[in-house]
Amino acid sequence: MHRRAWAVAGAILGVVAVVVGALVLDGTSVPDQFQPPAETVSTLGPVSGAESTPLPAWTLQAFGRGRPVVLGDYRGAPLLVNFWATWCPPCVEEMPMLQHVAEQADGKMAFLGVNVQDDPQKAVAFIDDLGVTYDQASDPASEFFTEVRGFGMPTTLFVDASGTIRYRHTGIVDDNQLRDLLNVHLGVQL
C-alpha cells in the first residue's frame, strides 16, 4: 500500500506541474504581431569589432518620402548606417541621440537609418513623431541587413569615405561612446 500511495502522490504532483506550467506559459505568451523576429534579436548585449569590409553596392527602398537610396552616392564622406526597428526598445531609445549627433555632424559626414522588417507606414509615422531628419531607407525583408552580416538590433556600421566598413557595433550606443567611435574609426570629431 505504501508504494501505491507514493505512485498516486507522484501522479497528482505530475498533473499539478503540467497544469501550472501550462498556465504560466499561457499567461506569458505574446501575440505573434508583437514578437520581434528571432533572427534579429541579440541577447548577447553589445558586440563590437573593427573590420575592413566594403559596404555592398545596394539601392535600398525609399522610406516613404524620397527617392531610392543608392549607397554609392554616399562615397566621398564618412557614413554611419544604423539598422533599427520600431519593435526594438534599444533602437527606440537611441534614436533621439542619433538625431542630435547627426545634426552636429552635418557637413562632416552622413547618417543613414535603415528600418528592418517594419510595416513601412508604421516606420514612417514613428520617424515623423520623433522628428528624425537624417536619411532613411527600408529593408523590409532584411536582405541588406543579412548581407552585411547583421545579427542583432540595433546594429551600427561605421563606413569610411571610400565605402569601407571600418567598425560595427551591435547593441545600443550612448552619446559619448558614439562620439568616440566616430573619432577613432572615421576621424570625425564632434
TIDRENTOR-65950 format. One record per residue (C-alpha): residue number from 1; residue in three letters; x, y, z. Coordinates in Angstrom, 2 decimals. Each point is the difference from the previous one (the first is absolute). Layout:
<rs>
+-------+-------+---------+---------+---------+
! vexlo ! kolro !    east !   north !      up !
+-------+-------+---------+---------+---------+
!   NUM !   ala !       X !       Y !       Z !
...
+-------+-------+---------+---------+---------+
</rs>
This chain:
<rs>
+-------+-------+---------+---------+---------+
! vexlo ! kolro !    east !   north !      up !
+-------+-------+---------+---------+---------+
!     1 !   met !    0.00 !    0.00 !    0.00 !
!     2 !   his !    2.88 !    2.31 !    0.74 !
!     3 !   arg !    1.23 !   -0.21 !   -3.63 !
!     4 !   arg !   -3.47 !    0.67 !   -1.31 !
!     5 !   ala !   -0.30 !    3.18 !    2.11 !
!     6 !   trp !    3.30 !    1.25 !   -1.37 !
!     7 !   ala !   -1.10 !   -0.78 !   -3.57 !
!     8 !   val !   -3.28 !    1.90 !    0.46 !
!     9 !   ala !    1.80 !    2.95 !    1.63 !
!    10 !   gly !    2.53 !    0.05 !   -2.86 !
!    11 !   ala !   -2.76 !   -0.09 !   -2.61 !
!    12 !   ile !   -1.86 !    2.86 !    1.71 !
!    13 !   leu !    3.20 !    2.01 !    0.28 !
!    14 !   gly !    0.71 !   -0.62 !   -3.71 !
!    15 !   val !   -3.48 !    1.17 !   -1.03 !
!    16 !   val !    0.34 !    3.12 !    2.19 !
!    17 !   ala !    3.39 !    0.77 !   -1.56 !
!    18 !   val !   -1.41 !   -0.33 !   -3.53 !
!    19 !   val !   -3.02 !    2.20 !    0.81 !
!    20 !   val !    2.14 !    2.67 !    1.70 !
!    21 !   gly !    2.49 !   -0.08 !   -2.88 !
!    22 !   ala !   -2.78 !    0.42 !   -2.55 !
!    23 !   leu !   -1.49 !    2.91 !    1.94 !
!    24 !   val !    3.37 !    1.72 !    0.30 !
!    25 !   leu !    0.75 !   -0.42 !   -3.69 !
!    26 !   asp !   -3.47 !    1.16 !   -0.98 !
!    27 !   gly !    0.25 !    3.04 !    2.27 !
!    28 !   thr !    3.32 !    1.11 !   -1.44 !
!    29 !   ser !   -0.58 !   -0.63 !   -3.67 !
!    30 !   val !    0.18 !    2.99 !   -2.28 !
!    31 !   pro !   -2.06 !    0.29 !   -3.19 !
!    32 !   asp !    2.06 !   -0.59 !   -3.14 !
!    33 !   gln !   -0.44 !    3.54 !   -1.30 !
!    34 !   phe !    1.92 !    1.31 !    3.02 !
!    35 !   gln !    2.80 !   -2.55 !   -0.14 !
!    36 !   pro !    3.27 !    1.24 !   -1.46 !
!    37 !   pro !    1.35 !   -2.29 !   -2.72 !
!    38 !   ala !    2.26 !   -2.53 !    1.73 !
!    39 !   glu !    2.81 !    0.34 !   -2.51 !
!    40 !   thr !    0.50 !    3.69 !    0.81 !
!    41 !   val !   -0.11 !   -0.03 !    3.78 !
!    42 !   ser !    3.31 !    0.03 !    1.84 !
!    43 !   thr !    0.05 !   -1.06 !    3.62 !
!    44 !   leu !    3.78 !    0.26 !    0.15 !
!    45 !   gly !    0.12 !    3.69 !    0.84 !
!    46 !   pro !    2.20 !    2.35 !   -2.00 !
!    47 !   val !    2.33 !   -1.73 !   -2.45 !
!    48 !   ser !    2.57 !    2.08 !   -1.84 !
!    49 !   gly !    2.95 !   -0.46 !   -2.25 !
!    50 !   ala !    2.34 !    1.66 !   -2.43 !
!    51 !   glu !    0.01 !   -1.23 !   -3.56 !
!    52 !   ser !    0.86 !    0.95 !   -3.55 !
!    53 !   thr !   -2.88 !   -1.12 !   -2.20 !
!    54 !   pro !   -1.40 !    1.88 !   -2.99 !
!    55 !   leu !   -3.55 !    1.26 !    0.48 !
!    56 !   pro !   -2.07 !   -1.91 !   -2.58 !
!    57 !   ala !   -1.25 !    2.00 !   -2.98 !
!    58 !   trp !   -3.74 !    0.04 !    0.70 !
!    59 !   thr !   -2.93 !    2.15 !   -0.96 !
!    60 !   leu !   -2.44 !   -0.08 !    2.91 !
!    61 !   gln !   -3.70 !    0.73 !   -0.05 !
!    62 !   ala !   -1.07 !    3.58 !    0.50 !
!    63 !   phe !   -1.30 !    0.71 !    3.45 !
!    64 !   gly !   -3.42 !    1.49 !   -0.51 !
!    65 !   arg !    1.07 !    3.39 !   -1.23 !
!    66 !   gly !    2.95 !   -0.19 !   -2.30 !
!    67 !   arg !    1.85 !   -1.54 !   -2.87 !
!    68 !   pro !    1.69 !   -3.40 !    0.25 !
!    69 !   val !    3.13 !    0.04 !    2.15 !
!    70 !   val !    3.12 !   -0.86 !   -2.01 !
!    71 !   leu !    2.82 !   -0.86 !    2.39 !
!    72 !   gly !    2.65 !    0.95 !   -2.56 !
!    73 !   asp !   -1.28 !    3.59 !    0.16 !
!    74 !   tyr !    1.46 !    0.28 !    3.51 !
!    75 !   arg !    3.60 !   -0.61 !   -1.10 !
!    76 !   gly !    2.32 !    2.91 !    0.61 !
!    77 !   ala !   -1.11 !    0.60 !    3.59 !
!    78 !   pro !   -0.15 !   -2.20 !    3.10 !
!    79 !   leu !   -3.35 !   -1.72 !    0.57 !
!    80 !   leu !   -1.74 !   -1.45 !    3.04 !
!    81 !   val !   -2.57 !   -2.69 !   -0.87 !
!    82 !   asn !   -2.39 !   -0.87 !    2.83 !
!    83 !   phe !   -2.35 !   -2.99 !   -0.33 !
!    84 !   trp !   -3.12 !    0.45 !    2.14 !
!    85 !   ala !   -3.59 !   -1.09 !    0.50 !
!    86 !   thr !   -2.97 !    1.39 !    1.92 !
!    87 !   trp !   -0.32 !   -3.30 !    1.94 !
!    88 !   cys !    3.59 !    0.30 !    1.28 !
!    89 !   pro !    0.12 !    1.88 !    3.36 !
!    90 !   pro !    3.74 !    0.84 !   -0.22 !
!    91 !   cys !   -0.53 !    1.34 !   -3.54 !
!    92 !   val !   -2.81 !    2.23 !    1.21 !
!    93 !   glu !    2.09 !    1.16 !    2.96 !
!    94 !   glu !    3.05 !    1.03 !   -2.05 !
!    95 !   met !   -1.87 !    1.64 !   -2.90 !
!    96 !   pro !   -0.29 !    3.53 !    1.55 !
!    97 !   met !    3.71 !   -0.06 !    0.87 !
!    98 !   leu !    0.88 !   -1.03 !   -3.56 !
!    99 !   gln !   -2.08 !    2.91 !   -1.31 !
!   100 !   his !    1.82 !    2.41 !    2.31 !
!   101 !   val !    3.45 !   -1.23 !   -1.05 !
!   102 !   ala !   -1.03 !   -0.01 !   -3.69 !
!   103 !   glu !   -0.93 !    3.68 !    0.32 !
!   104 !   gln !    3.41 !    0.78 !    1.50 !
!   105 !   ala !    1.78 !   -2.05 !   -2.68 !
!   106 !   asp !   -1.76 !    1.73 !   -2.89 !
!   107 !   gly !    2.57 !    0.77 !   -2.69 !
!   108 !   lys !    2.62 !   -2.32 !    1.50 !
!   109 !   met !   -1.68 !   -3.33 !   -0.71 !
!   110 !   ala !   -3.33 !   -1.62 !   -0.88 !
!   111 !   phe !   -2.43 !   -2.06 !    2.06 !
!   112 !   leu !   -2.29 !   -2.66 !   -1.45 !
!   113 !   gly !   -2.67 !   -1.85 !    1.95 !
!   114 !   val !   -1.11 !   -3.33 !   -1.45 !
!   115 !   asn !   -3.32 !   -1.28 !    1.29 !
!   116 !   val !   -0.16 !   -3.78 !    0.15 !
!   117 !   gln !   -3.18 !   -2.11 !   -0.16 !
!   118 !   asp !   -2.53 !    2.68 !    0.95 !
!   119 !   asp !   -3.17 !    0.94 !   -1.80 !
!   120 !   pro !    1.19 !    3.02 !   -2.03 !
!   121 !   gln !   -2.91 !    2.25 !    1.06 !
!   122 !   lys !    0.63 !   -0.78 !    3.67 !
!   123 !   ala !    3.72 !    0.73 !   -0.40 !
!   124 !   val !   -0.61 !    3.32 !   -1.79 !
!   125 !   ala !   -2.48 !    1.09 !    2.69 !
!   126 !   phe !    2.54 !   -0.93 !    2.69 !
!   127 !   ile !    2.78 !    2.06 !   -1.62 !
!   128 !   asp !   -2.34 !    2.94 !   -0.53 !
!   129 !   asp !   -1.14 !   -0.11 !    3.64 !
!   130 !   leu !    3.62 !    0.10 !    1.20 !
!   131 !   gly !    0.98 !    2.78 !   -2.39 !
!   132 !   val !    2.84 !   -2.02 !   -1.53 !
!   133 !   thr !    1.33 !    1.80 !   -3.07 !
!   134 !   tyr !    3.06 !   -1.99 !   -1.10 !
!   135 !   asp !   -0.34 !   -2.30 !   -3.02 !
!   136 !   gln !   -2.12 !   -3.14 !    0.37 !
!   137 !   ala !   -0.42 !   -3.13 !   -2.10 !
!   138 !   ser !   -2.04 !   -3.17 !    0.31 !
!   139 !   asp !    1.20 !   -3.62 !    0.04 !
!   140 !   pro !   -3.31 !   -1.81 !    0.59 !
!   141 !   ala !    1.30 !   -3.52 !   -0.71 !
!   142 !   ser !    3.37 !    0.52 !    1.79 !
!   143 !   glu !    1.93 !   -0.75 !   -3.18 !
!   144 !   phe !    2.51 !    2.84 !    0.37 !
!   145 !   phe !    0.20 !   -0.61 !    3.77 !
!   146 !   thr !    0.85 !   -3.64 !   -0.70 !
!   147 !   glu !    2.59 !    0.84 !   -2.67 !
!   148 !   val !    1.93 !    2.24 !    2.41 !
!   149 !   arg !   -0.14 !   -2.82 !    2.58 !
!   150 !   gly !   -2.38 !    1.75 !    2.36 !
!   151 !   phe !   -1.10 !   -2.22 !    2.86 !
!   152 !   gly !   -1.53 !    2.19 !    2.66 !
!   153 !   met !   -1.82 !    3.27 !    0.38 !
!   154 !   pro !    1.05 !    2.72 !   -0.07 !
!   155 !   thr !    3.09 !   -0.48 !   -2.16 !
!   156 !   thr !    2.08 !    3.02 !   -0.96 !
!   157 !   leu !    2.61 !   -0.01 !   -2.76 !
!   158 !   phe !    2.77 !    2.59 !   -0.17 !
!   159 !   val !    0.92 !    0.43 !   -3.68 !
!   160 !   asp !    2.96 !    2.08 !   -1.16 !
!   161 !   ala !   -0.01 !    2.41 !   -2.95 !
!   162 !   ser !    1.20 !   -2.73 !   -2.39 !
!   163 !   gly !   -3.00 !   -2.21 !    0.82 !
!   164 !   thr !    1.78 !   -2.43 !    2.33 !
!   165 !   ile !   -1.67 !   -1.18 !    3.20 !
!   166 !   arg !    2.59 !    0.79 !    2.68 !
!   167 !   tyr !   -1.97 !   -0.93 !    3.09 !
!   168 !   arg !   -3.26 !   -1.66 !    0.97 !
!   169 !   his !   -1.87 !    0.30 !    3.28 !
!   170 !   thr !   -2.97 !   -2.18 !    0.90 !
!   171 !   gly !   -2.02 !    1.27 !    2.95 !
!   172 !   ile !   -0.85 !    3.41 !    1.32 !
!   173 !   val !    2.62 !    2.74 !   -0.10 !
!   174 !   asp !   -0.03 !    3.13 !    2.16 !
!   175 !   asp !    0.95 !    3.56 !   -0.97 !
!   176 !   asn !    3.58 !   -0.04 !    1.33 !
!   177 !   gln !    0.70 !   -3.47 !   -1.35 !
!   178 !   leu !   -1.32 !    0.98 !   -3.44 !
!   179 !   arg !    2.18 !    3.11 !   -0.11 !
!   180 !   asp !    3.06 !   -2.05 !    0.98 !
!   181 !   leu !   -0.75 !   -2.63 !   -2.66 !
!   182 !   leu !   -0.47 !    2.66 !   -2.69 !
!   183 !   asn !    3.33 !    1.57 !    0.93 !
!   184 !   val !    2.00 !   -3.25 !    0.27 !
!   185 !   his !   -1.39 !   -1.83 !   -3.03 !
!   186 !   leu !   -1.02 !    2.78 !   -2.39 !
!   187 !   gly !    2.12 !    2.96 !    1.13 !
!   188 !   val !   -3.10 !    2.11 !    0.63 !
!   189 !   gln !    0.31 !    2.26 !    3.04 !
!   190 !   leu !   -3.15 !    1.47 !    1.49 !
+-------+-------+---------+---------+---------+
</rs>
